[in-house]
Each structure stands twice: as structure tokens, then as C-alpha cells.
Amino acid sequence: MLKFKKLSLEDKTKMEQLCYDVCCPGPENCFNNMFIWQHHYKPEICYFNDQIIMKLTAYKKTAFSYPMGTGELAAVVDALRGLCREKDIPFIMMGHGEDQAEALEKAYPGRFEFMWDRDYSAYVHNVNNLADYPGKSLHSKRNFCNFFEANNSWEFVPITPELIPACMDFMENWLMDNAERLDPSASHELTALTLAFENFSELGMEGGALYADGRMVGFTMGEKCTANCFVCHFEKADGNVKGAYPMTCRELARMVRSKHPTVQFINREEDMGIEALRRSKLSYKPDFMVPQFFARWKDE
């Protein structure tokens, strides 16, 4: 029987153990991401046959994550179908990557209708490409960094609990300065960041702040979520300071490369369909993207 409960810090260790060997997990499989965005997705977790299932509810719609763990896929699907019939709600599963979609189709040929969501596909980069901006395709990022370094006395310092108030002040000012162009959902990000900082040590967050001539001009934060992947949850910089954004991104990648030698990839998450954010993320030339799908059980 499926029993869902509200996600809590007590679930962090178990969830991360099951996710550790995944190459680039989707956000629904990353504990910290679900925890800090709990006000938006209302995540609930269920332990079932050595597997973990997440139940997410947003915009009055419910979806269940593709299960993490070693149990039988069909057992989970059948149990979720029964739950959805009992609740009289559509049965929708979500996941990241073609392998998961293929596994569902193989287990239940023709029973699912698949919808691929470009807006929530993750941008994934080789850590060295962000740390060095090599080659012609990234020369503009490299040039921005050269300009920044030549025109500022700068430093990139690790975020510590003592630095959190300054980062929050920067975020609030950034939101005010960019209010006219921001999507209405941007306010949710401040709530997520607040929760991340309130539980900074417990969540194992890592990041850094970029300073130019003694003034903070950017900060970024994320986590090592699997053996070979670091996910960047937040990246903010002063758009009026030339090169601040590429520098903030580069310095995080260099910090990750130095601190976590096993990490090969940095997941810079999705663009949520926001046009300006999509242009920005594409300009960093991702090595590949991890597509998100929704699989809806066809009516019988």
C-alpha cells in the first residue's frame, strides 16, 4: 500500500543514497531541490519496495516521479494506478531522460501518452567547459571574464553562514532592479532561496560570492547531488557590471573542479520557458540536455 508523507529533512540521506549513481538526475530526484521548492511543488514522499516515489502538486495538477531504486517498475505503476482510481485523478508520471520513457513503454506498450516538456529540460555542461570557456564557441564568455579581471580588483569567496545576510540583501536588490522584466514566478525563487539559506548547513549547500572592488556583484549556490554531477540551484549577478555573470559561473565551476575531482558535469537546471533565460542558458553552449517527459495513462 502506498503511503505518502510530507518531505522532511529526515528523508535526505535515504533519497540521496538512491540517487548517488545517477548521471544527471532530474529536479524531482534531487532532495534539496524538492525541499527548497516545497512551497511551490508541495512534495510528498513514499517508500515502496526499496524505491522512492515523489508526489508533486502544482497548478492544481498532480504527477508522480519515476521511481528511484531497485524494485520492480511494474509494481509501482500498478500501485499508482490503483491510487489514482481511488482518488479519481488522472495518472501522470514524470521523469527525465529517454531511458525512463522507454522503460515505461516497454513495460506497458501503448498504454502511456508521452508529452515532452522543453521548458523543464535540464542544461548540462562538462565542468571544464564552464571552468575554462575553451574554444571559439565560448570565446565571448572568455572575453567578458578577461575584461572583468582587467578592470576590477576582484575575489570569489565561499558562502559561509556569516555571508548569508549579504547574499539575501543582494537577491532582494536584484529582484527590485529587474522587476519590470521578470516573470511573475520570480518571487517564488526568493522563497526557495530563503529556505535554502535557513537550512544551509543541513542541506550541505555550497557556493560563492563574487566581489569587485569590495562590493558584491554576484553569488551562486548549489550542491554535489551525485558522484559525478553538481547542480547549480541559484546564480545571480549585477547585469550592469560587464562580465559579472560569466565570472560568477566560471568561478563556481572552478571551485567545484577543485573541491570535487569526481564531478564531470554541472547541471544548470531548466529555463522554465522564459525566453530571456533560455537565450542566456543556450549562450553557455550546454554539452547536452536532459529532456523531461510527462506520461499520462490512457483512459481504458
Secondary structure, DSSP 8 states (H G I E B T S, - for coil): ----EE--GGGHHHHHHHHTT-SS--GGG-HHHHHHTHHHH--EEEEETTEEEEEEEETTEEEEE--EESS-HHHHHHHHHHHHHHHT---EEEEESHHHHHHHHHHSTTTEEEEEEEEEEEEEEEHHHHHH--TGGGHHHHHHHHHHHHH--EEEEE--GGGHHHHHHHHHHHHHHTTTTS-TTHHHHHHHHHHHHHTHHHHT-EEEEEEETTEEEEEEEEEEEETTEEEEEEEEE-TTSTTHHHHHHHHHHHHHHHH-TT--EEE----TT-HHHHHHHHHT--SEEEEEEEEEE---
